[in-house]
Amino acid sequence: MSRPLGVIAATIASAVFITGSQAAATGTATAAQPATTGTITTSGHGWKLTDWLGVYAASPSKTYTITFDTAAMKARYAPYYTEALKQLNGAGLHIKVGGVEPVDISKCGPAYHIQVTERYRPVGTPGWSKGVPCPWQPDGLGRGGLVIYNSEYWTGWPISKAHLTNTIVHEILHAMGLDHPNTDLDGDGSVEPYECVQTSYGNKPIMCSPNGGYQTSNMGKLVGFDINGIKALLANARAQGIS
């Protein structure tokens, strides 16, 4: 689908890539629902969906394909997805690494393609990348998206291996329909960076803003919270009779 992304361009830096202070509180929220379906759930413990962009479901049967602007970008980024893709497919999503195709960042690409490219500081902030689903889809069903990685990661930007690995996966999950799950855990009235639920081992969702996920050998893998978000995307499709 070639729906223009320009309609949300002005909000990308401040909304899709929300800082901790801008993240919405976590809880169970119900989106506007089609008349003949079950409940659509858009947030839960440690996960949140991009319902405010009109994407809150994922196809249980279609295959999502990650494509790249150049062969060099595929060689650079595809290895980082290996473990995450195993988890996503294990959760019931069909997703794979594809080939090379031109990326026009002003519009959505082919249906069910997550297109990957690079720019220098794509949201204007040092160290930040961006990922966005193609917005306002019928039935909220994600049909692909766009990821623009920050090229400065490869030109001396000080970033740890775990932070880099988790960020590369984090942006793909944005394009699939996962948002930042930051929430006001301490009850001070402010949602802050890194303010996310965590496991008993101290691992925060990989979708935590500005960065979460495993910091050791499991870097690049989804935490259980993130997997539950993916399962919610699939459940929301089935709730609308989409198989």
C-alpha positions in Angstrom: 0.0 0.0 0.0 1.3 3.4 -0.9 -0.3 5.5 1.9 1.9 8.6 2.4 3.9 8.7 5.6 4.1 12.5 5.4 0.9 12.9 7.3 2.7 11.7 10.4 6.1 13.0 9.6 5.8 15.9 12.1 4.9 13.6 14.9 7.6 10.9 14.3 10.3 12.4 16.5 8.0 13.2 19.4 5.5 10.4 19.2 6.5 7.2 17.5 9.8 7.5 19.3 8.4 8.8 22.5 10.8 9.6 25.3 10.2 8.3 28.8 8.4 11.5 29.8 6.0 11.2 26.8 5.2 7.5 27.1 1.6 6.6 27.9 0.8 4.7 31.0 0.5 0.9 30.8 -2.8 -0.7 31.5 -5.5 -2.6 29.6 -6.9 -0.2 27.0 -9.7 -1.0 24.5 -9.6 0.6 21.0 -12.6 1.4 18.9 -13.8 -1.9 17.8 -15.6 -3.2 14.7 -19.2 -4.1 15.5 -19.0 -7.8 14.9 -15.8 -8.7 16.7 -14.4 -9.5 20.1 -12.4 -7.2 22.3 -9.4 -5.4 20.9 -6.7 -5.0 23.6 -4.0 -2.4 23.0 -1.8 -2.5 26.1 -1.0 -4.8 29.0 1.7 -5.6 31.5 5.0 -4.5 29.9 3.7 -4.0 26.4 1.8 -1.5 24.3 0.5 -1.3 20.7 0.5 1.6 18.2 -3.3 1.9 18.2 -2.9 5.7 18.1 -1.5 5.2 14.6 -4.3 2.9 13.6 -2.2 -0.3 13.9 -3.1 -2.8 16.6 -3.2 -6.2 14.8 -1.0 -8.4 12.8 -1.9 -11.0 10.2 -1.8 -14.6 11.5 -1.3 -16.0 8.0 0.5 -13.4 5.8 4.3 -13.4 5.8 6.0 -10.1 6.8 9.3 -9.6 4.9 12.1 -7.4 6.0 13.8 -5.8 2.9 16.7 -3.5 2.6 17.6 -0.4 0.6 21.0 -1.8 -0.4 22.8 -5.1 -0.2 25.3 -3.5 2.2 22.5 -2.7 4.6 21.2 -6.2 4.4 24.7 -7.5 5.2 25.0 -5.1 8.1 21.6 -5.5 9.8 20.2 -8.9 8.9 22.5 -10.9 11.3 21.1 -8.9 14.2 17.6 -10.2 13.6 18.3 -14.0 13.8 17.3 -14.7 17.3 14.4 -12.3 17.4 12.9 -13.8 14.2 13.0 -17.3 15.8 11.0 -15.9 18.7 8.5 -14.0 16.5 7.8 -17.1 14.4 7.6 -19.2 17.5 4.9 -16.8 18.8 2.8 -17.3 15.7 3.9 -14.4 13.5 5.2 -15.2 10.0 8.3 -13.0 9.4 11.5 -13.5 7.4 14.5 -11.6 6.0 14.1 -10.8 2.3 16.1 -9.1 -0.3 16.9 -5.6 -1.6 14.4 -3.1 -2.9 14.4 0.7 -3.2 13.1 2.5 -0.2 11.1 5.8 -0.5 10.8 7.1 3.1 7.9 9.4 2.0 5.5 6.5 1.6 4.7 3.0 2.6 6.3 0.2 0.6 4.7 -3.0 -0.8 2.2 -4.8 1.4 3.7 -6.8 4.3 7.2 -5.4 3.7 9.2 -3.8 6.5 11.6 -1.7 4.6 15.0 -0.8 6.1 17.3 2.1 5.3 19.7 4.5 7.0 20.0 8.2 7.5 22.1 10.4 9.7 20.1 11.2 12.9 16.7 10.5 11.3 14.8 12.1 14.1 17.3 14.9 14.6 18.5 13.5 18.0 22.0 12.0 18.5 21.9 8.3 18.9 18.2 7.8 17.9 16.8 5.7 15.1 13.1 5.3 14.1 10.6 2.7 13.1 7.0 3.2 12.2 4.2 1.0 10.9 2.3 2.1 7.8 -0.4 4.0 9.6 -4.2 3.9 9.6 -4.8 0.5 8.1 -8.2 -1.2 7.7 -9.1 -3.2 10.8 -5.9 -1.9 12.4 -4.1 -4.7 10.6 -0.4 -4.0 10.2 0.7 -4.3 6.6 4.3 -3.4 6.9 6.4 -0.3 7.9 9.6 1.6 7.7 12.8 1.5 9.7 15.4 4.2 9.4 18.6 3.4 11.4 20.9 6.1 12.5 24.0 5.8 10.3 26.2 7.4 13.0 26.2 4.1 14.9 28.9 3.0 12.4 31.0 6.1 12.4 32.2 6.3 15.9 29.0 6.9 17.9 29.7 5.6 21.5 27.1 2.8 21.8 27.5 -0.6 23.6 27.1 -3.8 21.7 24.0 -4.7 23.7 22.4 -1.2 23.2 23.1 -1.4 19.5 21.8 -4.9 19.1 18.6 -4.2 21.1 18.0 -1.0 19.2 18.2 -2.7 15.8 15.5 -5.2 16.9 13.5 -2.6 18.8 12.9 -0.6 15.6 11.7 -3.6 13.6 9.1 -4.2 16.4 8.0 -0.6 16.1 7.3 -1.2 12.4 5.3 -4.3 13.4 3.1 -2.3 15.8 4.7 -2.3 19.2 5.0 0.9 21.1 7.1 2.0 24.1 5.5 0.5 27.3 7.0 3.0 29.8 4.7 3.8 32.7 4.7 5.7 36.0 5.9 3.0 38.2 6.9 5.2 41.1 3.6 7.2 41.1 5.3 10.6 40.9 3.1 11.7 38.1 5.8 11.5 35.5 6.7 8.7 33.0 10.4 8.8 32.6 13.1 7.2 30.4 13.7 3.6 31.4 10.7 3.5 33.6 9.4 0.1 32.6 8.4 -3.1 34.4 11.1 -5.7 34.6 11.5 -9.4 35.2 12.7 -10.9 38.5 16.2 -10.8 36.9 16.0 -7.1 36.1 15.4 -7.4 32.4 13.1 -4.7 30.9 11.1 -5.0 27.7 13.3 -4.5 24.6 10.6 -1.9 23.7 11.4 0.2 26.8 12.3 3.7 25.9 14.9 4.7 25.1 16.4 1.2 25.3 15.7 -2.0 27.1 16.2 -5.7 26.6 18.8 -8.1 27.7 22.2 -6.6 28.4 24.2 -9.9 28.3 24.5 -12.9 26.0 20.7 -12.8 25.2 21.0 -9.3 23.7 18.7 -8.9 20.7 16.1 -11.3 22.0 12.6 -10.3 22.9 11.8 -10.4 26.6 8.5 -12.1 27.6 6.7 -8.8 27.8 7.5 -8.1 24.1 6.4 -11.5 23.0 3.1 -10.9 24.8 2.7 -7.8 22.8 3.2 -9.7 19.5 0.7 -12.3 20.6 -1.8 -9.4 21.3 -1.3 -8.2 17.7 -2.2 -11.6 16.4 -5.1 -12.0 18.9 -6.6 -8.7 17.8 -6.7 -9.9 14.2 -8.4 -13.1 15.2 -10.9 -11.1 17.3 -12.0 -9.4 14.1 -12.3 -12.7 12.2 -9.0 -12.2 10.4 -7.2 -15.6 10.0 
